[in-house]
């Protein structure tokens, strides 16, 4: 009876955390949209993606410092899962949902293809190069290689931010015809006070989401272990939880016929996940002498480059229909299935 009562209380606690998590996600999305409306594109989409990534870095580092079994793979699994979720799951869902109400959607291919190009380079530097270098056995970097990879990743991400926000900002703005149909662009901008309050509440909401994700991770690990599934599923589950605010915001933008904002947010999230996460994690690993393994398997490498190839075909045209969304979603489901049955 005592065991049953304990199990029931644990179940209710997990349910309560999930409800709070959903509330935190919806709150984060709302306040991010307030800030985005005040600052305009593409600055608005940067707020949510960078905020979530910074907190994701804290989550990964805290798990690395515990030095539990498999901690050297946490950064790799989280970054790879983020790339696959964004490129296939989030972008696929946005294009599919947006295409349900529109015959064809348009966006600026100059910005999207530039973002994808940077993402391919970053993912190759971090997730592929460790598997082909010969200075160390296995899919690992030496400390010197890891330091260079971290510096190169941050430099490339910084160059992308300058390109997106300063030198070629117009590449990431909606087309003129899309702005005319965007009700949000005609709405009155929030006051400075409301924007400041939303910024604080956004930070609180994001911290809540990530803390709850960390609290739920033991239950996820226990469920994965009980099911006999690979440990990489834990990284996927945590990445899905952390990416919830960005995913919901991107899908809502797509439903509002703002596909450009959806793509900016999705690709920006993947870029920030590598460009900010890896330099920080690499520095922590080198300073504290913590083992870090970043190279992915041949199977995951194949799935990643399939995703990039299909993504380039989708984004290079500057137009999309729901069919392209279905293709991306099917690759995402294939990734999830092969993660369970490699």
C-alpha positions in Angstrom: 0.0 0.0 0.0 2.9 2.3 0.9 4.6 1.6 -2.4 1.4 2.3 -4.3 0.9 5.6 -2.5 4.5 6.6 -3.2 4.1 5.7 -6.9 0.9 7.6 -7.1 2.4 10.7 -5.5 5.4 10.6 -7.9 3.0 10.3 -10.8 1.0 13.3 -9.8 4.2 15.2 -9.2 5.4 14.4 -12.8 2.0 15.4 -14.2 2.1 18.7 -12.2 5.6 19.4 -13.6 4.4 18.7 -17.2 1.5 21.1 -16.7 3.8 23.8 -15.3 6.2 23.1 -18.2 3.5 23.7 -20.8 2.5 26.9 -19.0 6.2 28.0 -19.0 6.4 27.3 -22.8 3.2 29.3 -23.6 4.4 32.2 -21.4 7.8 32.2 -23.0 6.3 32.3 -26.5 3.9 35.2 -25.6 6.6 37.4 -24.1 9.0 36.6 -26.9 6.4 37.7 -29.4 6.0 41.0 -27.5 9.7 41.6 -27.7 9.8 40.6 -31.3 7.0 43.0 -32.2 8.9 45.8 -30.4 12.3 45.2 -31.9 11.2 44.0 -35.4 12.8 41.3 -37.6 15.3 39.8 -37.4 16.2 41.0 -33.9 13.0 39.6 -32.4 13.7 36.0 -33.5 17.2 36.2 -32.0 15.9 37.0 -28.6 14.2 33.6 -28.1 16.8 31.4 -29.9 19.8 32.9 -28.0 18.0 33.0 -24.6 17.0 29.3 -24.9 20.5 28.3 -26.1 22.2 30.1 -23.2 20.1 28.2 -20.7 20.6 25.0 -22.7 24.3 25.5 -22.2 23.8 25.8 -18.5 21.8 22.6 -18.5 24.4 20.6 -20.5 27.3 21.9 -18.4 25.5 21.0 -15.1 25.0 17.5 -16.4 28.6 17.2 -17.6 30.0 18.3 -14.2 28.1 15.5 -12.5 30.3 13.0 -14.4 27.7 10.3 -14.4 27.9 7.5 -17.0 27.7 8.8 -20.5 28.2 12.4 -19.6 30.9 12.8 -22.3 28.2 12.3 -24.9 25.6 14.8 -23.6 26.8 17.8 -25.6 27.0 15.7 -28.8 23.6 14.1 -28.4 22.0 17.5 -27.5 23.5 19.4 -30.4 22.8 16.7 -33.0 19.2 16.2 -31.7 18.7 20.0 -32.0 19.9 20.1 -35.6 17.7 17.2 -36.6 14.7 18.5 -34.7 15.0 22.0 -36.2 15.9 21.1 -39.8 13.3 18.4 -40.1 10.7 18.6 -37.3 10.3 22.4 -36.8 10.8 23.5 -40.4 8.7 20.6 -41.7 5.9 21.3 -39.3 6.0 25.1 -40.1 5.9 24.5 -43.9 3.2 21.8 -43.6 0.9 23.8 -41.4 1.5 27.0 -43.4 0.8 25.2 -46.6 -2.6 23.8 -45.4 -4.1 27.3 -45.8 -2.0 28.5 -48.7 -1.4 27.2 -52.2 2.2 28.3 -52.1 4.3 30.2 -49.5 7.2 32.5 -50.3 10.3 33.6 -48.3 13.6 35.2 -49.0 16.0 32.5 -50.2 19.0 34.8 -49.8 18.7 34.6 -46.0 17.6 31.1 -45.6 20.3 29.6 -47.9 22.9 31.6 -46.2 21.8 30.4 -42.8 21.7 26.8 -44.0 25.2 27.1 -45.4 26.6 28.3 -42.1 24.7 25.5 -40.3 26.2 22.8 -42.6 29.7 24.2 -42.0 29.2 24.3 -38.2 27.8 20.8 -38.0 30.6 19.4 -40.1 33.3 21.1 -37.9 31.8 19.8 -34.7 30.0 16.5 -35.4 31.9 15.0 -38.4 35.5 16.1 -38.1 36.2 14.2 -34.8 35.4 11.0 -36.6 38.0 11.5 -39.4 40.9 13.1 -37.4 43.7 10.7 -36.6 45.5 12.4 -33.7 43.3 10.5 -31.2 41.5 7.1 -31.4 37.7 7.2 -31.7 35.4 10.1 -32.4 37.3 12.6 -30.2 39.3 15.8 -30.6 42.6 16.5 -29.0 42.5 19.5 -26.6 44.1 21.7 -29.3 41.6 20.5 -31.9 38.8 21.1 -29.5 39.9 24.6 -28.7 40.2 25.5 -32.4 36.8 24.0 -33.2 35.3 26.0 -30.4 36.9 29.3 -31.5 36.0 28.6 -35.2 32.4 27.9 -34.3 32.0 31.1 -32.3 33.7 33.2 -35.0 31.5 31.7 -37.7 28.3 32.3 -35.6 29.4 35.9 -34.8 29.9 36.5 -38.6 26.4 35.2 -39.2 24.9 37.5 -36.5 26.7 40.5 -38.1 25.4 39.4 -41.5 21.9 38.9 -40.3 21.5 42.1 -38.2 23.8 44.7 -39.8 25.2 44.2 -43.3 22.4 42.2 -44.9 19.5 42.6 -42.6 17.0 42.9 -45.5 17.7 39.2 -46.4 15.8 38.2 -43.3 12.9 40.5 -43.6 9.5 39.4 -45.0 8.8 40.2 -48.6 6.8 43.4 -49.2 3.6 41.5 -50.1 3.9 39.4 -47.0 4.2 42.5 -44.8 1.0 43.9 -46.2 -0.9 40.8 -45.1 0.8 40.6 -41.7 -1.6 41.9 -39.1 1.2 42.0 -36.5 3.1 44.5 -38.6 0.2 47.0 -38.4 -0.5 46.5 -34.7 0.6 49.2 -32.3 4.1 48.4 -30.8 4.2 47.8 -27.1 5.6 50.4 -24.8 9.2 50.3 -23.4 7.9 49.4 -20.0 5.8 46.5 -21.3 8.8 45.3 -23.4 11.1 45.4 -20.3 8.6 43.5 -18.3 8.2 40.9 -21.0 12.0 40.5 -21.2 12.2 39.7 -17.5 9.2 37.4 -17.6 10.7 35.7 -20.7 13.9 35.0 -18.8 11.9 33.6 -15.9 9.8 31.4 -18.2 12.8 30.0 -20.0 14.6 29.2 -16.7 11.4 27.5 -15.5 11.2 25.4 -18.7 14.9 24.3 -18.5 14.7 23.6 -14.8 11.6 21.5 -15.2 13.3 19.7 -18.2 16.2 18.9 -15.9 13.9 17.7 -13.1 12.1 15.5 -15.6 15.3 14.0 -17.0 15.6 11.3 -14.3 12.1 10.1 -15.0 12.9 10.1 -18.7 16.1 8.2 -18.1 14.2 5.7 -16.0 11.6 5.2 -18.7 14.3 4.8 -21.4 16.1 2.2 -19.3 12.9 0.3 -18.5 12.1 0.2 -22.2 15.6 -1.0 -23.1 16.0 1.9 -25.5 19.4 3.5 -26.4 20.6 6.2 -24.1 20.6 8.7 -27.0 16.8 8.9 -26.5 17.4 10.8 -23.3 19.3 13.5 -25.3 16.5 13.7 -27.8 13.8 14.0 -25.1 15.7 16.8 -23.3 16.3 18.6 -26.6 12.6 18.4 -27.4 11.7 19.9 -24.1 14.2 22.7 -24.3 13.1 23.5 -27.9 9.4 23.7 -27.1 9.2 27.5 -26.8 11.0 28.1 -30.1 9.0 25.3 -31.8 5.6 26.7 -30.6 6.6 30.2 -31.6 7.8 29.1 -35.1 4.6 27.1 -35.7 2.4 30.0 -34.6 4.2 32.3 -36.9 3.7 29.9 -39.8 -0.1 29.7 -39.0 -0.1 33.5 -39.1 1.4 33.4 -42.7 4.8 34.6 -41.5 6.9 31.8 -42.8 10.0 34.0 -43.0 9.8 34.5 -39.2 9.4 30.8 -38.7 12.5 30.0 -40.8 14.5 32.7 -39.1 13.7 31.3 -35.7 14.2 27.7 -36.6 17.6 28.1 -38.4 18.7 30.7 -35.8 18.0 28.2 -33.1 20.1 25.5 -34.7 23.0 27.9 -35.4 23.0 29.2 -31.8 22.9 25.7 -30.5 26.3 25.0 -32.1 27.8 28.4 -32.3 27.2 29.2 -28.6 27.0 25.8 -27.0 30.2 24.2 -28.4 32.6 27.0 -27.6 31.3 27.2 -24.0 31.3 23.4 -23.5 34.7 23.0 -25.1 36.2 25.7 -22.8 34.7 24.0 -19.7 35.9 20.5 -20.8 39.4 21.8 -21.4 39.6 23.8 -18.2 38.2 21.1 -15.9 39.8 18.3 -17.9 36.4 16.6 -18.5 36.1 14.0 -21.3 34.1 15.2 -24.3 33.2 13.1 -27.3 31.5 14.9 -30.3 31.7 12.6 -33.3 28.5 11.1 -34.5 28.0 7.6 -36.0 27.8 6.8 -39.7 24.1 6.3 -39.5 23.5 9.7 -37.9 25.9 11.3 -40.4 23.9 9.9 -43.3 20.7 11.2 -41.8 22.2 14.6 -41.1 23.4 15.1 -44.7 20.2 13.8 -46.1 18.5 16.5 -44.0 20.8 19.2 -45.3 20.4 18.0 -48.9 16.6 18.1 -48.7 16.8 21.3 -46.8 18.8 23.0 -49.5 16.3 21.8 -52.2 13.5 23.3 -50.0 15.1 26.7 -49.3 17.0 27.4 -52.5 13.8 28.1 -54.5 12.3 30.7 -52.1 8.9 29.1 -52.3 7.4 26.1 -50.6 4.3 23.9 -50.4 3.0 21.5 -47.8 4.6 18.6 -49.8 8.1 19.8 -48.8 6.9 20.0 -45.2 5.8 16.3 -45.4 9.2 15.3 -46.8 11.0 17.0 -43.9 8.6 15.4 -41.3 9.1 11.9 -42.7 12.9 12.3 -42.4 12.3 13.5 -38.8 10.2 10.4 -38.1 12.9 8.2 -39.7 15.4 9.8 -37.4 13.3 9.1 -34.3 12.6 5.5 -35.4 16.3 4.7 -36.1 17.3 6.3 -32.8 15.1 3.7 -31.2 16.1 0.9 -33.5 19.6 1.8 -34.8 
